[in-house]
């Protein structure tokens, strides 16, 4: 039961930190506009695929999950 309490505390603090980062707008100007993100705009058509942002988030989440797995 002691381990469950630690895990809940870590998850709660992580959610609070992520919420604070989103609320303050950190990364608002560059996240989603990284080099390698595909953006095509024409008259009646707009296509956006943030491939570099997806890869970056995947790497960060993989590192975090591996740290908390042990």
Secondary structure, 3 states (H helix, E strand, C coil): CHHHHHHHHHHHHHHHHHHHHHHHCCCCCCCCCCCCCEEEECCCCEEEECHHHHHHHHHHHHHHHHHHHC
